[in-house]
Amino acid sequence: MTSSAFCAPFFDSRRMIRSIKEQGYSLGRKRVYRLMGKMGIAAIYPTPRVQQASPGDQGLS
């Protein structure tokens, strides 16, 4: 599991399962999720971009 995590750090638990099954192992999603948390592995994903007002903006009024 560690080699899959380091080769593809953007994998979440569901994609990690697919990768592990392709290697010939059988694990459940909850087990993979628990092991990822225990090992400190987290998927890298884009964060939401919240629109922020410019310093000179006064709003709608």
C-alpha positions in Angstrom: 0.0 0.0 0.0 2.8 2.4 0.7 4.3 2.0 -2.8 0.9 2.9 -4.3 0.6 5.9 -2.0 4.0 7.3 -2.9 3.6 6.7 -6.6 0.2 8.4 -6.7 -0.3 10.7 -3.7 -3.6 12.0 -5.2 -5.3 8.7 -4.7 -8.1 8.6 -2.2 -9.2 5.3 -0.5 -11.4 4.2 -3.4 -8.8 4.7 -6.0 -6.2 3.1 -3.7 -8.4 0.0 -3.5 -8.5 -0.3 -7.3 -4.7 0.0 -7.4 -4.3 -2.7 -4.7 -6.8 -5.0 -6.4 -4.8 -4.7 -9.7 -1.8 -6.0 -7.7 -3.7 -9.1 -6.7 -4.8 -8.2 -3.1 -8.3 -7.9 -1.7 -9.1 -5.3 0.9 -12.2 -3.3 1.9 -12.5 0.4 1.6 -12.9 1.0 5.3 -9.8 -1.0 6.1 -7.8 1.0 3.5 -9.2 4.2 4.8 -8.2 3.3 8.4 -4.7 2.2 7.3 -4.2 5.4 5.3 -5.1 7.4 8.4 -2.8 5.3 10.6 0.1 5.8 8.2 -0.6 9.5 7.8 -1.4 9.2 4.1 -4.0 11.6 2.8 -5.1 12.3 -0.8 -4.0 15.6 -2.4 -6.9 17.4 -3.9 -7.7 21.0 -4.9 -9.1 23.2 -2.2 -12.2 25.4 -2.8 -11.4 28.9 -4.0 -13.5 31.4 -2.1 -13.9 34.7 -3.8 -12.5 37.5 -1.6 -13.1 41.2 -2.1 -10.3 43.5 -3.1 -9.1 46.0 -0.5 -10.7 48.9 -2.4 -14.2 47.3 -2.9 -17.1 48.8 -0.9 -19.7 46.2 -1.6 -22.9 46.6 -3.5 -24.1 49.9 -1.9 
